[in-house]
Amino acid sequence: MLKEGEHSITEIADMTGFCDAKYFREVFRKHFGVSPSEYRGKGTAEKENSDLKQDNDGSVSK
């Protein structure tokens, strides 16, 4: 859900059963080693990198 970017972190916390977004962020960081927003950012960067395709001549295009 975080990588899709369709919902806020507060909404995701609520959808996953957390009553307190601050506690969700705390538990998320302990489990994944990064904050939910950092995790979301990494997902966006990974998606952008996977969208790039390398041509046979070595040039990169979208």
N, C-alpha and C positions, 0 to 999 in steps of 0.2 A: 504494500500500500504506500509506503514512503517513497519508493522509487517511481511509482506511477505519478505522484504529484497531484492527484485529484483532490486530496483532503488535507486539511491542516493537521499538524501534530496533535493538537488538542482534540480534534475530531477522531483521529486514529486511536488516541488514548481511550476515549470514550467507547469507541466501537470494539476495542479489545478488552473491555471490562475494567479499566482503571477509572476510578472516580476523580482522581487528581492528576492533572497533566504533569505537574512538577514531579510527582512520584514516578509516573511513567518514564519521564526523562532520566531520572536517577537509576531506575531498574534497567532501562535500555542501555545506558552507558556502562553499567557494571557487567552486563551480559555481552555486549558487542565491542566494548572498548572505545566507542565513539558516541557522540550525542546523536539523537535522531536526525537533526538537521545536517550534521556532518555525513551521516549515512546516506541521507537523501541526496546530498551533493555528489557523493561518490557514485551513486547510481546514475545520476545525470551525466557525469563525465564518462562513465563506462559506456552508456548508451551512445553518446556522441562519438566516442572512439570506434564503437562497433559499426556505426553508420558510415564511417569513412572506408572507402575501398581503394586498395592499391592497384593501379593499372600495371600492365606488363612492363611498361617503360620506367616504372618506379615512381611515377607521379601519383599524387593523391587527389582523389576527387570525391565529391559527395554523391 
